[in-house]
Amino acid sequence: MSALELSLRDLQLELDPGSGNIRWAQTNPKHPRNWTTARKLWDIGLITLLEVYTTAISTSGSAAARYAQEKLGIGVTLAQFLFVSTYLLGQGIGGIVFPPYSESFGRKNLYITSTVLYSCFCALIGAVDSPAATIVGRLVTGLLSAIPTSIITGSIEDMFNAKARIWMMLSYIGAANLGVVMGPVMSSYITLALGWNWIFYIAAIGTAVISVLLLSIRESRPSLLLVREVDALRKQTGMKSLQAVNPDSVPDWKAFVTVDLFRPVRLLFTEPIVFAVSAMSGTAMAIIYLFTEALPHIYEDMGINKEQSSLPFLAIGFGFILNIPGRILDHRTANVQCKNNRSLPPEYKLRGLAFAAPALAAALWWFAWTIPPDITGVHWSVSVIALLGVGYGRNELAIVLTGYIADSYLLYSASAFAAYALMRSILSATFPLFAPVMFQSLGANVAVSVLAATMTVLSIVPILFQRHGKAIRERSKFAQYSLKIYKETTVEKDGTC
């Protein structure tokens, strides 16, 4: 046995028969898929905590806008733009830049640095009462919030196989959903008790603590870790020509900007799967952001006080419970396929949408016609029940469609998800701006009916992809290349078991 073969065995690496480059051995404990369960859960848990916190600060924007507009001397629409739309537009821009950067240069440092800066700019928003400070602070914090929002799916794909991702995606979406509903409720009580500035002081304190905790996570990008292992192998053997199997290798910054940085935009406008998924899920999420502006007014018209008018958002959060049976079914099916040595196609995950998409549309129709002004005498709890369905449908779309993207684009799921996040951010930034005019001119009943009709039309998307998704993937050069590279770099036989 040669010195190279001995070194490869010691480091649990192997030669790729096709390229002659170095790749992971399946049992290598340094590959993120082979880390201990405790290590994986700790790392993902901290990143998810960051996502919950930044999402809550995102949806706190509408409450801050309502209370800050008089002090800042601005109108309703401008206040919504400063506190809500600016944040989400920043998130959309960050979602384009950071995922491809994380795929080429790693994820850990991004998580830590962004959280420290997020804390600083939240403090700026709270301390300086001016539109200029608000727009700068919200734009930058929105930009930085794209790091957990867009990269966490890539981190999950780094560490967990397809079967485990069923539960990890459920946990991540559930946690993000918690942040969505916490924001309006938390911010209403904080602003009434302490003033709107304290939303951002508390955000600064919380993210400062999280940034310290994030020092304990590990880098999870397998290609980057493999490059480090091969560097050690070169030093050990003296063979300078050894190279790692590294699909993320970038020769220089010009190549990174021209190729990797524009990958999410290219995916959005050239991949039918990415565009359709982004439009559907983005619209559902934008409706939630629109509700952060509209719901308090609707329930105040029902006689509920300002503090409690945001509490119906909790029903959207509780709707998450209805998503659990679907994941149990997914997990059981994955176990059966594993025992039969078969992997599940990505289109399998779309089955839940055949029910969830119409359920979301139906819940919006229900809500539209159980609220004032056209409907009176109906108890507020009837409309709150409809919000459970809104929460279930929105969550199912997010869980299923992000899982579908992860399974379709594999190693480049973070870039595909960045395209998805860009569309979601643009729609979510736009909807709250026209909400006041829309609800005032049409009335709450007709305005929500327009949203319900939109989701009714979009319900056809999962049916089309169930029937034609495989053929579309097979015609996609990007999806096929991603699958090829995945098979060369994975430590699992089929990525499922």
C-alpha positions as CSV (number, residue, x, y, z in Angstrom):
1,M,0.0,0.0,0.0
2,S,1.4,3.4,-1.1
3,A,2.0,6.3,1.3
4,L,-0.9,8.2,-0.3
5,E,-3.3,5.3,0.2
6,L,-2.3,5.0,3.8
7,S,-2.8,8.7,4.3
8,L,-6.2,8.6,2.6
9,R,-7.2,5.7,4.9
10,D,-6.1,7.5,8.0
11,L,-8.0,10.7,7.0
12,Q,-11.0,8.6,5.8
13,L,-10.8,10.0,2.3
14,E,-10.8,8.3,-1.1
15,L,-9.9,9.0,-4.8
16,D,-12.8,9.7,-7.1
17,P,-12.4,7.2,-9.9
18,G,-13.7,9.6,-12.5
19,S,-11.6,12.7,-11.9
20,G,-8.8,11.3,-9.8
21,N,-9.5,14.0,-7.2
22,I,-10.0,13.5,-3.5
23,R,-13.5,13.0,-2.1
24,W,-15.1,12.0,1.3
25,A,-15.3,8.4,2.4
26,Q,-18.8,7.5,3.4
27,T,-17.9,6.9,7.1
28,N,-15.8,10.1,7.6
29,P,-17.0,11.6,10.9
30,K,-15.9,15.1,9.8
31,H,-18.5,15.2,7.0
32,P,-21.5,17.2,8.4
33,R,-23.9,14.3,7.5
34,N,-21.9,12.1,9.9
35,W,-21.8,14.5,12.9
36,T,-23.4,13.4,16.1
37,T,-27.1,14.1,16.5
38,A,-26.4,16.4,19.4
39,R,-23.9,18.5,17.4
40,K,-26.4,18.8,14.4
41,L,-29.3,19.8,16.7
42,W,-27.2,22.4,18.6
43,D,-26.0,24.1,15.4
44,I,-29.4,24.1,13.7
45,G,-31.1,25.0,16.9
46,L,-29.0,28.2,17.3
47,I,-29.5,29.2,13.6
48,T,-33.2,28.6,13.9
49,L,-33.3,30.7,17.1
50,L,-31.7,33.5,15.1
51,E,-34.3,33.1,12.3
52,V,-37.2,33.2,14.9
53,Y,-35.8,36.4,16.4
54,T,-35.1,38.2,13.1
55,T,-38.5,37.2,11.7
56,A,-40.3,38.5,14.8
57,I,-38.5,41.9,14.3
58,S,-39.5,41.8,10.7
59,T,-43.2,41.5,11.4
60,S,-42.9,44.0,14.3
61,G,-42.5,46.7,11.6
62,S,-46.2,47.4,11.2
63,A,-46.8,48.1,14.9
64,A,-43.7,50.3,15.1
65,A,-44.9,52.2,12.0
66,R,-48.3,52.8,13.6
67,Y,-46.9,54.3,16.7
68,A,-43.8,56.0,15.3
69,Q,-45.5,57.9,12.4
70,E,-46.7,60.8,14.5
71,K,-43.3,61.2,16.3
72,L,-41.4,61.1,13.0
73,G,-44.0,63.4,11.3
74,I,-44.8,61.0,8.4
75,G,-47.9,59.5,6.8
76,V,-49.2,55.9,7.1
77,T,-47.9,54.7,3.7
78,L,-44.4,56.2,4.2
79,A,-44.3,54.7,7.7
80,Q,-45.1,51.3,6.4
81,F,-42.4,51.7,3.7
82,L,-39.8,52.7,6.3
83,F,-40.5,50.0,8.8
84,V,-41.8,47.1,6.7
85,S,-41.0,47.4,3.0
86,T,-37.4,48.7,3.4
87,Y,-36.6,45.7,5.7
88,L,-38.0,43.2,3.2
89,L,-36.4,44.8,0.2
90,G,-33.1,44.6,2.0
91,Q,-33.8,40.9,2.8
92,G,-34.4,40.3,-0.9
93,I,-31.1,41.9,-1.9
94,G,-29.3,40.0,0.8
95,G,-30.9,36.8,-0.3
96,I,-29.2,37.2,-3.7
97,V,-25.8,38.0,-2.4
98,F,-25.2,35.8,0.7
99,P,-26.3,32.2,-0.3
100,P,-23.9,31.9,-3.2
101,Y,-21.2,33.5,-1.0
102,S,-21.9,30.9,1.7
103,E,-21.7,28.1,-0.9
104,S,-18.3,29.2,-2.1
105,F,-16.7,30.6,1.2
106,G,-18.6,29.0,4.0
107,R,-21.5,29.7,6.3
108,K,-20.3,30.0,9.9
109,N,-18.6,33.4,9.6
110,L,-21.6,34.9,7.9
111,Y,-23.9,33.8,10.7
112,I,-21.7,35.4,13.4
113,T,-20.7,38.6,11.6
114,S,-24.3,39.3,10.4
115,T,-25.7,38.9,13.9
116,V,-23.3,41.3,15.5
117,L,-24.0,43.9,12.8
118,Y,-27.8,43.3,13.1
119,S,-27.6,44.1,16.8
120,C,-25.7,47.3,16.2
121,F,-28.2,48.6,13.6
122,C,-31.2,47.7,15.7
123,A,-29.7,49.9,18.4
124,L,-29.3,52.7,15.9
125,I,-33.0,52.5,14.9
126,G,-34.1,52.7,18.5
127,A,-31.7,55.5,19.5
128,V,-32.1,57.9,16.6
129,D,-35.7,59.2,16.0
130,S,-35.4,60.2,12.3
131,P,-36.7,58.8,9.0
132,A,-33.1,58.7,7.7
133,A,-31.8,56.5,10.6
134,T,-34.9,54.3,10.3
135,I,-34.5,53.7,6.6
136,V,-30.7,53.0,6.9
137,G,-31.2,50.7,9.9
138,R,-34.1,48.8,8.5
139,L,-32.5,48.3,5.1
140,V,-29.2,47.0,6.7
141,T,-31.0,44.8,9.2
142,G,-33.2,43.4,6.4
143,L,-30.1,42.8,4.3
144,L,-28.5,40.9,7.2
145,S,-31.7,39.0,8.1
146,A,-31.3,37.3,4.7
147,I,-28.5,35.2,6.1
148,P,-30.5,33.0,8.4
149,T,-33.6,33.2,6.2
150,S,-31.9,32.1,3.0
151,I,-28.9,30.1,4.2
152,I,-30.6,27.9,6.8
153,T,-32.0,25.6,4.2
154,G,-28.5,25.1,2.8
155,S,-27.2,24.3,6.3
156,I,-30.0,21.8,6.8
157,E,-29.1,20.1,3.5
158,D,-25.4,20.1,4.5
159,M,-26.2,18.1,7.7
160,F,-29.3,16.0,7.1
161,N,-30.4,13.5,4.4
162,A,-33.8,13.6,2.6
163,K,-35.6,11.6,5.2
164,A,-34.4,13.7,8.1
165,R,-35.1,16.9,6.2
166,I,-38.8,16.1,6.5
167,W,-38.6,16.9,10.2
168,M,-35.9,19.5,10.0
169,M,-37.9,21.5,7.5
170,L,-41.0,21.1,9.6
171,S,-39.1,22.4,12.7
172,Y,-37.6,25.3,10.8
173,I,-40.8,26.4,9.2
174,G,-42.6,26.0,12.5
175,A,-40.0,28.1,14.3
176,A,-40.1,30.8,11.5
177,N,-43.9,30.7,11.8
178,L,-43.5,31.4,15.5
179,G,-41.5,34.4,14.7
180,V,-44.1,35.7,12.2
181,V,-46.9,35.6,14.8
182,M,-44.8,36.7,17.7
183,G,-43.8,39.9,16.0
184,P,-47.2,41.7,15.9
185,V,-48.3,40.5,19.3
186,M,-45.0,41.2,21.1
187,S,-44.6,44.6,19.4
188,S,-48.1,45.8,20.4
189,Y,-47.5,45.2,24.1
190,I,-43.9,46.6,24.0
191,T,-45.0,49.8,22.2
192,L,-47.9,50.5,24.5
193,A,-45.8,49.8,27.7
194,L,-42.4,51.1,26.8
195,G,-42.6,52.9,23.4
196,W,-41.8,51.8,19.9
197,N,-38.1,52.4,20.3
198,W,-37.9,49.5,22.7
199,I,-38.8,47.0,20.0
200,F,-35.4,47.7,18.6
201,Y,-33.5,47.9,21.9
202,I,-34.8,44.5,22.8
203,A,-33.9,43.2,19.3
204,A,-30.4,44.5,19.8
205,I,-29.9,42.9,23.2
206,G,-31.3,39.5,22.0
207,T,-29.2,39.3,18.8
208,A,-26.1,40.3,20.8
209,V,-26.6,37.3,23.0
210,I,-27.3,35.0,20.1
211,S,-24.1,36.2,18.3
212,V,-22.0,35.0,21.3
213,L,-23.7,31.6,21.3
214,L,-23.1,31.3,17.5
215,L,-19.3,31.2,18.2
216,S,-19.9,27.5,19.2
217,I,-21.2,26.3,15.9
218,R,-19.1,24.6,13.2
219,E,-18.6,25.3,9.6
220,S,-21.0,22.9,7.7
221,R,-20.3,23.4,4.0
222,P,-18.9,19.9,3.0
223,S,-16.9,21.2,0.0
224,L,-15.1,23.8,2.1
225,L,-14.3,21.2,4.8
226,L,-13.0,18.8,2.2
227,V,-10.7,21.4,0.8
228,R,-9.3,21.8,4.3
229,E,-8.8,18.1,4.6
230,V,-7.0,17.9,1.3
231,D,-4.7,20.8,2.4
232,A,-3.8,18.7,5.4
233,L,-3.2,15.7,3.1
234,R,-0.8,17.8,0.9
235,K,1.2,18.7,3.9
236,Q,1.3,15.1,5.2
237,T,2.3,13.6,1.8
238,G,4.2,16.5,0.2
239,M,2.1,15.9,-3.0
240,K,1.2,19.5,-4.0
241,S,-0.9,18.3,-7.0
242,L,-3.7,16.8,-4.9
243,Q,-7.1,18.4,-5.4
244,A,-10.5,18.1,-3.8
245,V,-13.7,17.3,-5.6
246,N,-15.0,20.9,-5.2
247,P,-18.0,22.1,-7.3
248,D,-17.9,25.4,-5.3
249,S,-14.4,26.3,-6.3
250,V,-14.2,29.9,-7.5
251,P,-11.0,30.9,-9.3
252,D,-11.3,34.6,-8.5
253,W,-13.7,37.3,-7.3
254,K,-14.6,38.3,-10.9
255,A,-15.8,34.7,-11.5
256,F,-17.7,34.7,-8.2
257,V,-19.6,38.0,-9.1
258,T,-20.3,37.0,-12.7
259,V,-21.2,33.4,-12.2
260,D,-22.1,32.6,-8.6
261,L,-23.6,35.9,-7.5
262,F,-26.1,35.9,-10.3
263,R,-27.0,32.3,-9.9
264,P,-30.2,32.9,-7.9
265,V,-31.5,35.5,-10.4
266,R,-30.7,33.0,-13.2
267,L,-32.5,30.3,-11.4
268,L,-35.6,32.5,-10.8
269,F,-36.0,33.5,-14.5
270,T,-34.8,30.3,-16.2
271,E,-36.1,27.5,-14.0
272,P,-39.9,27.0,-14.2
273,I,-39.9,25.1,-10.9
274,V,-38.2,27.9,-9.0
275,F,-40.3,30.7,-10.5
276,A,-43.7,29.0,-9.9
277,V,-42.8,27.8,-6.4
278,S,-41.5,31.3,-5.5
279,A,-44.7,33.0,-6.9
280,M,-47.0,30.7,-5.0
281,S,-45.3,30.6,-1.6
282,G,-44.3,34.3,-1.9
283,T,-47.9,35.4,-2.4
284,A,-49.0,33.3,0.7
285,M,-46.3,34.9,2.8
286,A,-47.1,38.4,1.5
287,I,-50.7,37.9,2.7
288,I,-49.3,37.4,6.2
289,Y,-47.4,40.6,6.0
290,L,-50.5,42.4,4.7
291,F,-52.4,41.0,7.7
292,T,-49.8,42.6,10.1
293,E,-51.3,45.9,8.9
294,A,-54.9,44.9,8.4
295,L,-55.8,42.5,11.2
296,P,-55.5,45.0,14.2
297,H,-57.9,47.4,12.5
298,I,-60.4,44.6,11.7
299,Y,-60.5,43.4,15.3
300,E,-60.6,46.9,16.7
301,D,-63.7,47.4,14.6
302,M,-65.1,44.4,16.4
303,G,-64.6,46.1,19.8
304,I,-61.3,44.6,20.8
305,N,-58.8,47.0,22.4
306,K,-55.4,48.0,20.8
307,E,-53.4,45.7,23.0
308,Q,-55.4,42.6,22.2
309,S,-56.2,43.4,18.6
310,S,-53.0,41.6,17.5
311,L,-53.7,38.4,19.5
312,P,-55.6,36.7,16.6
313,F,-52.2,36.3,14.9
314,L,-51.7,33.5,17.4
315,A,-54.3,31.5,15.5
316,I,-52.1,31.6,12.5
317,G,-49.3,30.2,14.6
318,F,-51.5,27.4,16.1
319,G,-52.4,26.4,12.6
320,F,-48.9,24.8,12.5
321,I,-50.3,21.9,14.6
322,L,-52.3,20.8,11.6
323,N,-49.1,20.4,9.6
324,I,-47.8,17.6,11.8
325,P,-49.9,14.7,10.5
326,G,-48.6,15.3,7.0
327,R,-45.0,15.0,8.2
328,I,-45.8,11.8,10.0
329,L,-47.2,10.4,6.8
330,D,-44.1,11.6,4.9
331,H,-41.8,10.0,7.4
332,R,-43.6,6.6,7.3
333,T,-43.5,6.6,3.5
334,A,-39.8,7.5,3.5
335,N,-39.1,4.5,5.8
336,V,-41.0,2.1,3.5
337,Q,-39.0,3.4,0.5
338,C,-35.8,3.1,2.4
339,K,-36.5,-0.6,3.3
340,N,-37.1,-1.2,-0.4
341,N,-33.8,0.5,-1.3
342,R,-35.7,3.2,-3.2
343,S,-35.4,7.0,-2.8
344,L,-38.4,9.3,-3.0
345,P,-38.6,11.7,-5.9
346,P,-39.0,15.4,-5.1
347,E,-42.5,15.4,-6.5
348,Y,-43.7,13.1,-3.7
349,K,-43.6,16.1,-1.3
350,L,-46.1,18.0,-3.4
351,R,-49.0,15.7,-2.5
352,G,-49.8,17.7,0.6
353,L,-50.3,20.8,-1.5
354,A,-53.2,19.2,-3.3
355,F,-55.2,19.7,-0.1
356,A,-53.3,22.6,1.5
357,A,-53.5,25.1,-1.3
358,P,-57.3,24.9,-1.7
359,A,-57.5,24.9,2.1
360,L,-55.6,28.2,2.3
361,A,-57.9,29.7,-0.4
362,A,-61.0,28.4,1.5
363,A,-59.8,29.8,4.8
364,L,-59.4,33.2,3.2
365,W,-62.9,33.1,1.7
366,W,-64.2,32.1,5.2
367,F,-62.3,35.0,6.9
368,A,-63.5,37.5,4.2
369,W,-67.2,36.9,5.0
370,T,-67.1,36.6,8.8
371,I,-65.8,40.1,9.5
372,P,-67.2,43.7,9.4
373,P,-68.3,45.9,7.8
374,D,-70.6,43.8,5.5
375,I,-71.0,41.0,8.0
376,T,-72.2,42.0,11.5
377,G,-73.3,40.0,14.5
378,V,-70.8,37.2,13.9
379,H,-68.6,36.5,17.0
380,W,-64.9,37.3,16.5
381,S,-64.0,33.7,17.2
382,V,-65.5,32.5,14.0
383,S,-63.1,34.5,11.9
384,V,-60.2,33.5,14.2
385,I,-60.9,29.8,13.4
386,A,-60.4,30.7,9.7
387,L,-57.0,32.1,10.6
388,L,-56.1,28.6,11.8
389,G,-56.6,27.4,8.2
390,V,-54.6,30.4,6.9
391,G,-51.7,29.3,9.2
392,Y,-52.0,25.7,8.1
393,G,-52.1,26.5,4.4
394,R,-49.3,29.0,4.5
395,N,-47.1,26.6,6.6
396,E,-47.8,23.7,4.3
397,L,-46.8,25.7,1.3
398,A,-43.6,26.8,3.0
399,I,-42.7,23.3,4.3
400,V,-43.5,21.5,1.1
401,L,-42.1,24.0,-1.4
402,T,-38.8,24.6,0.4
403,G,-38.4,20.8,0.7
404,Y,-39.1,20.5,-3.0
405,I,-36.5,23.0,-3.9
406,A,-33.9,21.4,-1.5
407,D,-34.5,18.0,-3.1
408,S,-34.5,19.3,-6.6
409,Y,-31.4,21.4,-6.4
410,L,-29.5,19.6,-3.6
411,L,-26.0,21.2,-3.2
412,Y,-27.3,24.5,-4.7
413,S,-30.5,24.6,-2.7
414,A,-29.3,27.8,-0.9
415,S,-29.1,29.6,-4.3
416,A,-32.5,28.2,-5.4
417,F,-34.0,29.2,-2.1
418,A,-32.4,32.7,-2.5
419,A,-34.4,33.1,-5.7
420,Y,-37.5,32.0,-3.8
421,A,-36.7,34.4,-1.0
422,L,-36.2,37.3,-3.5
423,M,-39.7,36.9,-4.9
424,R,-41.2,36.5,-1.4
425,S,-39.4,39.6,-0.2
426,I,-40.6,41.7,-3.1
427,L,-44.2,40.6,-2.7
428,S,-44.1,40.9,1.1
429,A,-42.6,44.4,0.8
430,T,-45.3,45.5,-1.7
431,F,-48.5,44.1,-0.1
432,P,-48.5,46.2,3.1
433,L,-48.1,49.4,1.1
434,F,-51.4,49.0,-0.7
435,A,-53.2,47.4,2.2
436,P,-54.5,50.7,3.8
437,V,-55.8,52.0,0.5
438,M,-57.2,48.6,-0.6
439,F,-59.1,48.0,2.6
440,Q,-60.4,51.6,2.8
441,S,-61.6,51.7,-0.8
442,L,-62.9,48.2,-1.2
443,G,-63.8,47.4,2.4
444,A,-62.3,44.5,4.4
445,N,-64.7,41.9,3.0
446,V,-64.0,42.5,-0.7
447,A,-60.3,43.2,-0.1
448,V,-59.8,39.8,1.6
449,S,-61.9,38.2,-1.2
450,V,-59.4,39.5,-3.7
451,L,-56.6,37.7,-1.8
452,A,-58.7,34.5,-1.6
453,A,-59.4,34.6,-5.4
454,T,-55.6,35.0,-6.0
455,M,-54.8,31.9,-3.9
456,T,-57.7,30.0,-5.6
457,V,-56.0,30.6,-9.0
458,L,-52.6,29.6,-7.7
459,S,-54.0,26.3,-6.4
460,I,-53.4,24.8,-9.8
461,V,-49.6,25.0,-9.5
462,P,-49.1,21.9,-7.3
463,I,-51.3,19.8,-9.6
464,L,-49.2,20.8,-12.6
465,F,-46.0,20.0,-10.9
466,Q,-47.2,16.6,-9.6
467,R,-47.9,15.7,-13.2
468,H,-45.1,17.3,-15.0
469,G,-42.4,18.1,-12.3
470,K,-40.2,15.1,-13.1
471,A,-40.1,15.9,-16.8
472,I,-39.3,19.6,-16.1
473,R,-36.4,18.6,-13.8
474,E,-35.0,16.2,-16.4
475,R,-35.0,19.0,-18.9
476,S,-33.2,21.3,-16.5
477,K,-29.5,21.4,-17.1
478,F,-29.0,23.0,-13.7
479,A,-31.0,20.4,-11.8
480,Q,-29.2,17.5,-13.6
481,Y,-25.8,19.0,-13.0
482,S,-26.6,19.5,-9.4
483,L,-27.7,15.8,-9.1
484,K,-24.4,14.7,-10.8
485,I,-22.2,16.7,-8.5
486,Y,-24.3,15.6,-5.5
487,K,-23.7,11.9,-6.3
488,E,-19.9,12.6,-6.6
489,T,-19.7,14.3,-3.2
490,T,-22.3,12.7,-0.9
491,V,-21.4,10.2,1.8
492,E,-24.7,8.3,1.3
493,K,-25.7,5.8,-1.3
494,D,-29.0,7.4,-2.3
495,G,-29.3,10.5,0.0
496,T,-32.4,9.1,1.7
497,C,-31.6,6.3,4.1
